Amino acid sequence: HDALPICSDICLICAGLGAGLLYLPAIVCVGYYFESKRAMATGIALSGSGIGAILFATVITAVSDVADWRMVCLGFGGMAAMLTVSEHCVHF
């Protein structure tokens, strides 16, 4: 029980790093591709992240009913890592 605060802190730090590495470049890239309607494109990209968060929570709930929570965290963490690496490889 003493390790729970440390684990939650590590999880929050990793989630923040992952969000920063995945979310921010995706929003910034919209500005590079759209010049005339940049505000509209950024608004659509930002609203897509909200819709994705709702869908992501629904999928995690459905998958956690079938699989162990450790496997769910490992699977979605691996998926986020692959998305982060692939996004940065494409843009650099």
N, C-alpha and C positions, 0 to 999 in steps of 0.2 A: 504494500500500500504506500510505502515511501517513494516508490519510483513513479507513481501516477502523475504527480505534478511535473516531474522532469520529462516524462513521455508526452504529456500534453503540451509542454513548452516546445519540445522538439517538433511535434506535429504542427504546431502553429507556425513555427519558423519555416519549416519545409513547405507548408501551404502558402505562406507569404512569398517565399522565393519562387515557388512554382507559378503562382499567379502573376508575379512580376515578370518572370521569364516568358510566360505564354501569352498573357493578356495584353501587356503594354506593347510589345512589338506588333501584335495583330492590329491594334488600333492605329499605331503609327504608320504601318504599311498602307492603310487606307488612304492616308494623306498623300502618299507618293503616287498612287495610281489615279486619283481623282483630283483634278485641278479646278474645274468650273463648278462642280456641285459637291465640293469637299465636305461642307457642313451636313448635307443630306446623307452622304455616304458614311460619315462618322456616326451620325445618329442611328442609322440602320445597323451598323456594326455593334454599337453599344446596346441597342435593344436586343440584338441577337444573343448577346452574352447573358442577358437576363432570362430570356426564353431557354437558353441552354442550361442555366442554373436550375430552373424549375424541372426540366426534363432529366437532368443529371440526378437530382434528388429522388425523382420517381424511379429511375432505373436502379439506383443504389438500393432503394427500399425493396424493389422486386427481386433483385439479385441476392440480397442479404437474407431473404426468406428461403432461398434455395441453398446457398453456400454459407460456409462459416465466415464470420466477420473478418477474420484474419486474411482469408483468401480474397475477400472482396476488396479490402484495403490494398493488398499486394497487387491485385489485378488492375485496379483503377490507378494506383500509383505508377505501375509500369506503363499503363496507357498514357498517363500525363507526361512521363519521362520521354516516351517515344515521340509524342507530339511536340514537346519542347525541342528535342534534338532535331527532328525533321524540319521544324519551322526555321530554326536557326541555320540549318544546312542549306535550305532553299534560298534564304535571303542574303547569305554571305558568299 
